[in-house]
Amino acid sequence: MFNYDILLQQILNGLVLGSVYALIALGYTMVYGILQLINFAHGEVLMVGAMVGLTAINALSGFGLPGPLLLVIAVLVAIPVCVVLAMAMERLAYRPLRNAPRLSPLITAIGLSITLQTVAMIIWKPNPIVFPDLLPTDPIPVFGAVLAPKQLLILVVSAIMMSGLLVLVNRTKLGRAMRATAENSRIAQLMGVNSNRVISATFAIGAALAAVAGILVAMNYNIAQFYMGFLPGLKAFTAAVLGGIGNLAGAVLGGLLLGLIESLGAGYIGQLTGGFLGSHYQDIFAFAVLIIVLVFRPSGIMGERVADRA
């Protein structure tokens, strides 16, 4: 007999997961929209945000501060660190290669990813670090399903930050400059737009989103480690491709869809395969989606087809 409570629970879990993917995917899609660059080191920015935030929490844990306040402090500490890191990456690694063949910055991004993982392993050691429960753990009932307070926080924070980014890009002077640079950076410069400053701001905004996402991921799973950004980064890239990389609304849609696909797949794959595959195979869904999208619609759900531009 079909259980609707289980279905609702999987949908809620998928929305929580997808919200995090969407936050990370926005960083990918903003950079790609302006530079046509896939920043594969973006997942490591997420990891640095989580590790720096956890370090701040552990340093302040002996002062008797309430958990929510510690969480806010962790975010306020992690964001500037990640912003400085991302801007340094753009200035030192990507800007010199701006006119180089596309393969060069891609290889550089992979090298940066490995370098940041290694540095993080040296600083915070290879063993996973427990992220403490800073919020109440009593579940919140939702029509037969349950939602933990930290999951509700993930949904609320993600919605606020994604909405704020869409307003910034569509309604502010910086957003107009970003859209102009993405359309044609040379013409934007002739119109008085400082493209280098706009690109640095794009990396900074993406890094701030990644810092928050890193703390949310660590809080959700109660663990942080030097390798934690790699897989979410790949899945967020898949979400960006699914929605249409370069399209902000597409990144949000792709992240939510990917989270739902992964959660529902993990919940029902055992039944569909007669127990042959379990929920721990959930990662295959993200990459299966990536393959299918690249084969049948490389531009993504909301992406513009190249033929349409002619």
Buried (B, 14 or more C-beta within 10 A) or exposed (E): EEEEEEBBBBBBBBBBBBBBBBBBBBBBBBBBBBBEBBBBBBBBBBBBBBBBBBBBBBEBEEEEBEBEEBBEBBBEBBBBBBBEBBBEBBBEBBBEBBEEEEEBBBEBBEEBBEBBBEEBBEEBEEEBBEBEEBBEEEEEEEEEBBBBBBBBBBBEBBEEBBEEBBEBBEEEEBBBBBBBBBEEBEEBBEEEBEBBEBBBBBBBBBBBBBBBBBBBBBBBEEBBBBBBBBEBBBBBBBBBBBBBBBBBBBBBBBBBBBBBBBBBBBBBBBEEEEEEBEEEBBBEBBEEBBEEBEEEBEBBBBBEEEEEEE
